[in-house]
């Protein structure tokens, strides 16, 4: 059978699985896999369900990698590895998705129950259906279609279903990389945890991340006698304005990224005094920085300290900075890497679009692979409704992405 004929048969089989894919989405949605630190039980029940699915659908060499976690009722966080063997084991084509989800948030904003998925106008709604079940289901059914058609892929296919992506990955892909030597430099590693609505973005690079918590300490006083206090909120407000200078201190553009600049944005604000007529003695806010790789995170930290010292002197306050998250940019995946080229060919074949290698400001677990020396790429076709109320997956995207993976599986 010629390659195009094989792909046509595979794509047709995937189309036949449309209803089964929706059904699996709904079943997965009904098993909330929320991290213990976010008030959940972890992913053990969801992993057990998925292992049963893998066993029933011809996957082999299924391994459960347990990352110890005494905060989870199961005592561990599950990471599942499984294979579909190909003509050659010289390389493995990996699709890595994550089983954990975030909490639903404000329930009044949902149009239905977040853990009882519903279908409307070509979309599946529910927590986790896009992040990350859309492409989890797509990858599983791409393999199932191969087996149903009796097509042996050119290379081994690896499916990695990992825990803890939403809260840092230490008990997820980090743990797997430290304890399982299954990934190789020649492997193609696809992480479908970033994308755009046209399917034309292949994420190959990420900015550095620096999240800081600032506590400004002044002196509480009555609102009518501000001279007897030191207004921490006022000082913090001037500090926020001064931090905008970071845009001037770290200029420059990199066309690989969108937006092509470093960003330094104040975000979360904690409440201070509960009443109007009190000068607050303590104020807390946070800043989210996404820094182009050409700048060092430690240099940004020094600049922040310099700006803080200036505010401290002017307003006679103390400013304490605490790192909430710090992740220097991982080495980028080359735009010429085999995994990037394989995705480009498949997107062109399935969606009739030219996909482009790009960088993003957000963080994905592809960075974990890159820091470990592996060329990983993020790709999927989605509307980016992750973490939002009424999160949805477009069914056509789920089916189409399965075809993209099928095309990659058939490539020599």
Secondary structure, DSSP 8 states (H G I E B T S, - for coil): --HHHHHHHHHHHHHHTHHHHHHHHHHHHTS--B-GGGTS--SHHHHHHHHHHHHHTT-EEEEEEEEE-TTSTTSEEEEEEEEE--SEEEEEEEEEEE--B-----GGG-SS-TTS-EEETTEEESTTTTTTHHHHHHHHHHHHHHHHTT---SEEEEEEEES-TTTTSTTTHHHHHHH-----TTSEEEE-S--BTTS-EEEEEE-EEEEEEEEEE-B-EETT-GGGSB-HHHHHHHHHHHHTTHHHHT----TTBSS-S-EEEEEEE----SSTTEE-SEEEEEEEEEE-TTS-HHHHHHHHHHHHHHHHHHHT-EEEEEEEEEE-------TTSHHHHHHHHHHHHHH----EEEEESS--THHHHHHTT--EEE--B----TTSTT-EEEHHHHHHHHHHHHHHHH--
